[in-house]
Amino acid sequence: MMLAIHPITLPIADPLIKFLIELVIILFIPLLLNKIKVPHILGLIIAGALIGPNGFHVLERDSSVIVIGTTGLLYIMFLAGLEIDMGDFKRNKWKSLTFALYTFIFPFILGFIGGYYVLQFSIPSSILFASLFSSHTLIAYPLISGMGIAKNLSVNITVGGTMITDVLSLLVLAVIVGMSQGEVGTAFWVRLGVSMALFSAIVLMLFPIIARWFFKRVEDKISQYIFVVVMIYLGALLAEIAGIEAIIGAFFAGLALNRLIPHTSSLMNRVEFVGNAIFIPFFLISVGMLIDFKAFINDWETLGVAAIMLVASIGGKYMAAYLTQRTFKLTGNEGRLIFGMSAASAAATLASVMVGYTIIIGETADGEPIRLLNDHVLNGSILLILVSCTISSFVSMSSGQKIADADKDNTVTGKGVERERILLPINNEQMTEKMVNLGLLIKTESNKEGIFALNIINEDKKESSVKNAERILDAAVKMGAAADVVITPITRHDEQVVSGVNNVIKEKNITDLIIGLEREKGFSASFIYNLYNGYLTNEHVNLLIYRAIQPISTVKNYVVIIPRDAEEEPGFFHALLKIWNIARNSGATMTFHANKRMLGVLERILKKSAIEAELQEMESWNEAENVLLGLETDQGLIVLMADRNRFSYTSPMHAVPEFLNNNLLHNNYILIYPYSEARGNPIERRAVNNLDDFAAIGKVIGKVFG
């Protein structure tokens, strides 16, 4: 039977063909442009212009394109809030505010001069016209994130500043619209202030509570991802109800979930993957479909308006980026990256133009409507979007790549740096996800293949069967793959679990061993025997003992107990790196309890590599017990321990397991035994022997960022 072939007419209406065309563009444009060093972001926008209603009219910019494109825009803002380092964000808030004021004021002044004095607009139209150039869309953020420099200071400043300046520009829009409709009065300001306060409180305070409750009770990965998307749209909807743009709501939703989605987790990988593969490219194509090249050819006045818009937007943002660079003594590449990321005008600009275009403030003598923003501004904004996105893409890619290359050059390399290799012995199916999640948190960023999952098979004691081992290890491998990390499975037959683990440590040159405690058992007598007579005999291995009561991503704060003389241990800085990684990757805050000398060491390290931390002086283990007894829900515990006859060992350490068994029933905890024999790493030996050597400490902590 022959299939009927229907003639294809333009624009294409068949949803299957439409979606296929868009997917082909998303697939091949990056592949082609990456070879000639052109940002694929620009290619997707141009492709959208060519196939859109103002190009060859292959596709309509219909509701399906708008819906998926809107999701892509919300996704960009959500990822910016989700990936921002909250510790750096808080420390740099004044830098972000300064940049926001620069990047709002300079384009605004230039825009107002152009609108009022050159184009002869009314004052309300000139103010709204000027506000178009103060906002910016983080269209280059996925590109920067892919380079691995999302935590760079310049990126942090730009992301924070974007949130502030977009809010300011959209507030100007709300006020001008209210004035044009005669609604600005005391009631207007009260309503706007109350609605924004309620919106901020709901998203930033209530969303984390809801998300923590959900992640504690729902382990299904698909449900977790759908929950995240729901929160994005809910935040956007609440923002619109509050009278501000939806993109601000998506950004706030990202901030709200920031600490609940670890940066190394499989959920984060899913969120980024789906956004970068589908939603964000669709947004770029939908932006391109707005571009109308004919408007610039047929109307010279539009070109004049567009030229003024480009000077105000690009010129003002360049001035803001340059002043930010000079004010905070940033490098030239960092200053150019700030300009590149902030140069793009798309979302908020287009929203403001469309609102201003639809508002009619009068009629001409011929009965033609007088709009708050006219046709020339509407068409000029399309050219602004194209040119600004082009500049943003090229400048961001160039400066971002230079920063990424410089970071690689500054990374500690050579024979003195050990290769991190983490071992996860798993003989219990319920412990698989918990162990893998901790392994992903403590690893350095560059470690993509150095995690091993081990299952010991002992047929006599029936601790594990071959089939059970395959099931457990397969689950571990899949969890690692979901986070873009290779976990190597190892099955070993041995009479004793401890001897099997120790043999693998020697064979694979393991640097870090994680032992999981089952929730119901805790520290049993047999485990303590194996600990002191088995695991701790590996003097070159950093040992972590982990008990998980709740998902590690839902822990708000860790209380970290560091004993006297811990810095004298050869593995102290290596163990401290793991604590730093937990803080950086999970977003949890750290409260360190240590003696005065140790707090001085921590203060110096925090200056080199800051995390969100609080320092509390503690001189005795009795004080530590009081701290532990006061742990609240969603707090975790980390204790640096030591084997007998080590520098930092004290007799109360021997009682820690029993104390935890009896008193810490509802909290996660990690006991860390730093290795007792140096692994031949000269950098770490220097750091231990000379605590005043800031360069050595900085290099050691620098390995966190791989």
Buried (B, 14 or more C-beta within 10 A) or exposed (E): EEEEEEEEEEBBEEEEEBEEBBBEBBEEBBEEBEEEEBBBBBBBBBBBBBBBBBBEEBBBBBEBBBEBBBBBBBBBBBBBBBBBBBBBBEBBBEBBBBBBBBBBBBBBBBBBBBBBEEBEBBEBBBBBBBBBBBBBBBBBBBBBBEBBBBBBBBBBBBBBBBBBBBBBBBBBBBBBBBBBEEEBEEEBEEBBEEBBEEBBEBBBEEBBEBBBEBBEEEEEEEEBBEBBBEBBBBBBEBBEEBBBBBBBBBBBBBBBBBBBBBBBBBBBBBBBEBBBEBBBBBBBBBBBBBBBBEBBEEBEEBBBBBEBBBBBBBBBBBBBBBBBBEEBEBBEBBBBBBBBBBBBBBBBBBBBBEBBBEBEBEEEEEEEEEBBBBBBBBBBBBBBBBBBBBBBBBBBBBBBBBBBEBBEEEBBEEEBBBEBBBBBBBBBEEBBBBBBBBBBBBBBBBBBEBBBBBBBBBEEEEBBEEEBBEBBBEBBBEBBEBBBBEBBBBBBEBEBBBBBBBBBBEEBEBBBBBBBBBEEEBBEEEBEEBBEEBBBEBEBBBBBBBBBBBBBBBBBBBBBBBBBBBBBBBBBBBBBBBBBBBBBBBBBBBBBBBBEEBBEBBEBBBEBBBBBBEBEEBEEBEBBBEBBEEBEEBBBBBBBBBBEEBBBBEEBBEEBBEBBBEEBEEBBBBBBBBBBEBBEBEBBBBBBEEBEBBEBBBBBBBBBBB
